[in-house]
Amino acid sequence: MQVELAAPSCTLRGHVLAYAGFASRDPAPVRRAELPFGGVAVILALDGGWLIDGEAFGSFAGGLTEVPVMTENVGAAELVQIDLTPLGARALLGVPGRELTGAVVALEDLLGRELPLLVERLALTASWAARFALLDAFVARRVAAATPVGADVARAFARLHETHGALRVDALARELHCSTRHLSRRFGEAVGLPPKAYARLLRFERAAARLRAAPCDLGRVAAECGYADQAHFNRDFRTYTGTTPTALLATTPPPVRDLRSDPSKTVGPPARTVGA
């Protein structure tokens, strides 16, 4: 399978994590478990289709989830993927995060008549670099037209990411001069999970990325990623993956977003081939 990656333009920082393009001419289906992460994946199918937990989809959006999702491509496939932050997904797709949580939604139900036009333009564009530039402009236009979230939600979201989910929700509420109940309601509506659950997901994502980058002592990773102890880490890991850290690393290839050298950087749309 050919994989191409690109970073979004600087104006979309905080909304788009990465773009990826995939092309495979192998008719044999590929089945894999997609693990939870702190964002929303949008798939634009240029050719082929997908089974998501056994249900057929073309283009779709996958909301925040706390369990693995089984995906299987149906024959040869070509697609573009956008990894969005939950706030970026809200702006692009026009729905609050809670409406996507735990769901896979057909993209035509969210983008309407704009979807077939976008897919056609992408399919007719020859190079991946040009495709990513086209997609970046489309996302930027949608984001610019969207109503921004409240300053309290934006600040809470930023603080949880700054601390990799280690900040306690009661401390976060004090920073924002509001009650934890008010914060949980506002944050959960916009993002899709309450702040405590989202922070837990961020801790897991960071720990899983650390283990993939350089497998090392599990207890040290647990401590560095904000877990009370390794047992706590193991429980969360099993919740999100259905297995143990050691077993997962031995059987599951890393997600495409782990292949980026530094997800905090925005280096512009030029594509980079990861593999074939």
N, C-alpha and C positions, 0 to 999 in steps of 0.2 A: 504493500500500500504506500502510495506517495502522500506525504504530509508536508504542508506548507504552513508557516506561522508568520504572524505580523502583529505588531503592537498598534494600538490606536493612536490617533493624533492627540497632541497634548490637551486640546480643548475637551476631550472626552475622558480625561483622567478622573477617576471616581465613578465613572459610569461603565466603561468597557475595560475588562481585564485583558482580553486578547482575542484575536481572530485566528481561525485555523481553517485550512482547506484540506480535504481528503479526496483521493481518487483511487479506486481499485477496480481492476478489470477481472478480478478473480470471481467466478460465479459462485464459489463455495461460500456459504453463510459463515459469518464470524460472530460468535456469541461471547459477551463479556458482561461483567458486573461493573456498573458505573457507581462509584462511591459518592457519598454525600460531600459537598463542598459548600463554601459560604457564598455561592453565587447562583445564577440562573443561566442555563445553557439554552441557546436558541439555535435550531438546526434548519438550514435552508437547503432542501433536497433539490439538486439540479438533475439528478438521475438516480433511479432506484428508490427503494422504500425501506421501512424499518418496522420491526416488531419491538414494542416496548412493553415489557411484562406480558407478552403474548398478544398485545393489541396492535393492529396495523396503523402506521402513520406515514405521511409524507414529510412535509415541513412541520416542525412543532417547537414548543417551548416547554422545558422541564423546570418546574419551580423548585424551591428549596425542599429538601427531603432529609429525613433522619434515618433512612434505611437505604440499602443498595437497590439500584434499579437495573434489571436485566435487559440488555439491548441485543438485537440481532439484525444485521443488515440482510436484506432480501436480494441476493444476487449482487452483480456489479453495482457500484455506487459512486456518486460524485456529489460532494456536499460542501457547504460553508458553515462553519460553526462560530457563533459569537458567545464568548463567556462574559456575562454581565454581572456587575454588582446588583444586589436586590434593588437599590435605588435607581440604577441604570435601567433595569428591566421595567420598573414602574414607569419611567419616562418613555422608553421605547414602545412598550406594549400598551400603555394607557390604562392599566389596571393596577390596583394596590396589591402589594405582595401577598396578602392573605388569600387572595383569589387564585393564586398559583401554587401555594404551599401543598406539597404532597401530590401534585397533579402533573399530568402531561397533557398539554392543550394544543389542539391543531392550530397552526399559526394563522390560517385563514380566518379563524374565529376572532383573532386579535388584531390583525392588520387589514383584514377585509380586501378590498380591490387593489390595494397597494402591493399585496404579496405576489400575485402572478406577474405583474409588471416588473417587480424587482428580480424575481427568479429568472424571468426571460432575459433581462439585461445582463445578469450575472452569467447565464449560460452562453450568451453570445459574445462575452468578453473573453479574449484569448488568453491573457496572462493572469497569473494569480495576483501579481502586484496591482494590476489594474482593477481586478475584482475587489481586492481589499480597499483600494482607494474609493471605488464606487460605494461599497458598503459603509465605509467610514463617513462619507458625505450623507448617505441616507440616515444613518443613526444620528449624526450631528443635527440634521434638520429636525428630526423627531424630538430629540432631547431639548433643543432650543425652544420648541413650541409647547413643551410640557410645563405644567404647573409644578414648581419645586416643592419638596416636602418642607415642613416646618423646621425652623432653625434648631429646635430642641431635638428632633429626630436626627437631623443631619449631624449635629454635634455628638449625640450619643453613638451613632453609627461610626463616626470617625474615631471616637475614643476607644471603642471596642476593638477596632482594627489596629490602632496605635499600640494597644496593650496585648494584642493577639488573644483577646478573650480573657485575659487574666484579671481585669478590673471587676470588682464586685458590683452588683447592680445597685445595692444600697448606697455605695460610695458614688456611683455614677449619678444617681438621683440627687444626692446632695450637691454635686457639682452643678447640676442643672436647676437646683432650687425647686424641685417638684417631688411628689410622692412616688414611691416605686410602682404603685398601682397605676397612676397617671402615665408614667413612663412606659410601663409594660403595654398598656392599651394603645398608646400612640405609636410606639415602635412596632408592635406586632401588626398593626393595621398596615403600615407602610412597607415594612421589611418582609413580613411573612411569618416570623417567629418572634416570641417575646425576647427581650434582651438576654435573659439568663440562658435560654436555649440556644440563641445565636452565638453567645460567647462560648458555650460548650462546644458548638460545632467548629468555631474558629480554632479552639485549642486542639481539637482532634486533627483538623486539617494541617495545622502547623507540625504537630507531632508526626503525622504520617509522611509529610514531605521531608522532615528531618531524617526519618528512618530510610526513606528511599534514596536520599542523596548520599548517605553514608551510614549504613547499618552499624549500630553501636549499642552500648549498654542501655537496655530498656528503662532501667531505673533512672539513669541520668537524663534521658530524653523526657521521661515523665516529670521529673523535677524542673527541668528547664522550661517545660511548656505549661507549667502552672498546675500540675496535678498534685493532690495531697500525698499520694504514694503510688507505687506501681500497680497495686490492686485496683485503685480508682481508674488509672489509665487503662488497664486491661478490660475493665467493665465497660468503659466508654467505647473502647475499640471494638469490642464484640457487639455492642449495640449498633454501631454505625456500619460494621462490615459483616457481621455474622460469623466472624472467626477470630483467631488470635493474630497479633502482630507478626509473629514468625511465619505462620502459615500463609498470611496474606502476601508478604514479601516474596515468598517462594512461588506463588501461583498467579499473581495478578500483575500485568504490565502497568507501568505508571500512566496516569491520565496525561493528555496532551499538555495541560496547563503546567505540569511539573517539568516539562522540557524547556520552558523559557528560562533563560539564564538569570533574570532578576525581574519578578513580576511587579516590582515597585517602579520600574523605569518605563518611560514612554519614548520610544526611539523612532517612531514614525512608521508609516504603512509598508515599506518595502518588505517583500516576502523573503523567507529563508527556508530552504528545503531541509527537513529534518530526517527524512528517510524515504525509501522507496521499496 
